Amino acid sequence: MRSDNAIGAAGWRSILQSLAHVSSIKTLTGFEAGFVCTTKFDPASVLRDLQWPVDLLQHPDPKSAILQFCREMSHGLHSGAPVASVLLLGPGGAGKSTLLHRLQTGKWNPDIKSTDGLRVGASRACRESDTGV
């Protein structure tokens, strides 16, 4: 595997998607320089596109953390933060923004202003153990 960043974000996205289905990979040549430490594209953006935890890049050994995550994915396991996509639909005033605030912070705030139009974004939900909810 080339380590000179020639693969690019799309190439690494494909490689990582493939690795999520293979449990026997122990190492990946060029991974550190070509993905984790690249300056040619944003590795976090690639992980977000895959809906994988971006905090894998903050691990003391991101290469090992990402490969471990791939092995867990290939076995249908994952011991890290769960990754999910949520789409909230409903009539105006139904409480979609209030629910999203509650999922993000663990706090109830009935005074949240109604969202005007469409809101698209990424966020993290808090865990029950973090908030006591």
TAJO-V329078 format. One record per helix or strand of 3 or more residues. SS is the DSSP state (A for helix, B for strand). FROM is the first residue (numbers start at 0). LEN is the number of residues. Records with the same first field share a line. If there is no record, write none. Layout:
SS: FROM-LEN / FROM-LEN
//
This chain:
A: 7-12 / 30-6 / 42-8 / 53-5 / 61-13 / 95-10 / 127-4
//
